[in-house]
Amino acid sequence: MRILGINSVYHESAATLLVDGKVVAAAEEERFSRIKHAKPASVDNADELPLESIRYCLESAAVKPEDLDAIAYSFDPDLRAREFILDDRTEAGDWGTEQGEKTFLSHLRSVPEALAAHFGRPEQRLTFIPHHVSHAASSFYPSGFEDAAILVADGIGEAACTLLARGDKNGITILREISFPHSIGFIWEKISKYLGFSEYDACKTMGLAAYGDGSKFKDAFSQLMWVESAGGYAVDQATANFRLPDFERLEALFGPARKPDTPLESHHYDVAASLQLVTDEALLALAKELRQLVNSDNLCLAGGVALNCVSNVALKEAGLFSNIFVPSAPHDAGTAMGAALELNHRLGGPANVASDTPYLGPEYDDAAIVAAYEAAGLSPELSSSPALEAARMIAAGKIVAWFQGRMEFGPRALGNRSLLADPRSSATREMLNVKVKHRETFRPFAPSVLAEPAGEWFELGKPSRSYDFMLFACQTVAGRREQVPAVLHEDGTARVQLVHRERNPAFYELISHFADLTGVPMVLNTSFNDSEPIVCTPDHAIATFKKTRIDALFIGNRFVTREN
């Protein structure tokens, strides 16, 4: 059975292909279009499909459109029409207004026509899967757990902002939902804008939090968002004012909002730290409620909030669940996979075959690599041991672009579309931020660590397969901090990725060589991009290499250096 999964409702448009219950391809549209997030979250573009991602998924498995048995879309317009409540705190014709809803639903219900236009045939194979069920499915089915409690938290689905559910052999059962305006995801978007970033910059706000004191605004923050004694959390809509560019009440609580590209002040750091603190408290309250509702030792997380590495560690170490799983794409792109997996379950497709590998995107053979170099006027060298040569360059202080195999699915570069550097020098961090990535200097970088010795360097706590996806922020083992300053945040934590030989042999080999050369079993790993989506093709890789100060580029077994 062949099922195509699609997300294009808000942002992070993506597609996934399942064949007999197994995910064989998945990709985000931004990687092809080179437009961050693929498209804006507007009321009039839910039928703007991720056509390049769809094309890739089908072609990679030699599946023609007419060969598809079913198509799943990760949003349910009928559920939205039934449950969404209009919002009077918004702009005319936009989200939450009567006219905005009419426009939104009209475009959602035009998805079959958009598919028909793309495939050149009438489309009757489409099933709309609820957004949060899609998120839940993206985590539960690949987790390998027979049963699990499931927690989904994001901005908003159809009407709910948080979902508590149970997963077992019968599928996913919704236990409780928390509806708008009580949205953790929207709080992060609003505070990010208050701090002078965009609504997509929760990662920057999370990075900023390590520099602040969360206790400074703890009482003030309770007027915006608080944990309820009966369970869960609540948000004051009048103070949040999500849908209007107004910060009057927030400024009354926290002080002046920051204008973009102006200096950060001390209260900005403290606001970010307070937001992180209350987020941890809210998620822990939800996890406690789930533990009472679900008789399982396993917890699955999904939704954009599940990209919060600090909260993920708090949940993992809280003692509520023995095992925790977060997929590589817990954000909206992952709902394309979740919708397909949920539809596979409903249609009686094969169970327990969904893989948790993130390496599901395009890959390129040597002929394509050579052609890309030639088109760019470059003459690469052929290496018999690219992992060793790259490791030697990194040990010598070079920044190496490492492009290998299939592209990752999800927002993290996990060793196949990565920029790599030496973690031992504190100068590496500033050099990457300023000269290569062109981003804020307070933002941290992550270590990719050989799995076997990782516990000698970082306080990993309870094990989780999601360490492979760079989704937990861990403290450094005492005495190690001075050895790897480039991959540590202000608070001494690191967003660790564990690298296993069997899951990514080429990347494992590179880090092993670096460990032999330096005694340090890790490299600094950041996404291969420069204020753009992560590179997808050899052409993208070469273009980014040429416009930045990256020292060397390895694509497959062929490499060029800045000098040649």
Salt bridges, closest charged atoms under 4 A:
GLU12 OE2 - HIS11 ND1 3.57
GLU12 OE2 - HIS37 ND1 2.85
GLU28 OE2 - ARG31 NH2 3.46
GLU28 OE1 - HIS331 NE2 3.41
GLU30 OE2 - ARG31 NE 3.35
ASP47 OD1 - HIS107 ND1 3.00
GLU52 OE2 - ARG55 NH1 2.46
ASP78 OD1 - ARG109 NH2 3.01
ASP87 OD2 - ARG243 NH1 2.96
GLU98 OE2 - LYS102 NZ 3.92
GLU101 OE2 - ARG80 NH2 2.69
GLU123 OE1 - ARG125 NH2 2.84
ASP154 OD2 - HIS131 NE2 3.69
ASP154 OD1 - HIS132 NE2 2.76
ASP154 OD2 - HIS135 NE2 3.40
ASP168 OD2 - ARG166 NE 3.52
ASP201 OD2 - LYS204 NZ 3.51
GLU265 OE1 - HIS267 ND1 3.71
ASP270 OD2 - LYS216 NZ 3.63
GLU281 OE2 - LYS218 NZ 3.43
GLU289 OE2 - ARG176 NE 2.67
ASP297 OD1 - ARG291 NH2 2.74
GLU317 OE2 - LYS316 NZ 2.50
ASP332 OD2 - HIS11 ND1 3.99
ASP332 OD1 - HIS131 NE2 3.15
ASP332 OD1 - HIS135 NE2 3.12
GLU342 OE2 - ARG346 NE 2.90
ASP356 OD2 - ARG465 NE 2.76
ASP356 OD1 - ARG503 NH2 2.79
ASP366 OD1 - ARG558 NE 2.78
ASP422 OD2 - ARG424 NH2 2.67
GLU440 OE2 - LYS204 NZ 2.95
GLU440 OE1 - ARG443 NH1 3.50
ASP468 OD1 - HIS500 NE2 3.07
ASP468 OD2 - ARG503 NH1 2.82
GLU509 OE2 - HIS513 NE2 3.41
ASP530 OD1 - HIS438 ND1 2.82
GLU532 OE1 - ARG34 NH2 3.45
GLU532 OE1 - LYS547 NZ 3.86
GLU563 OE2 - LYS398 NZ 3.92
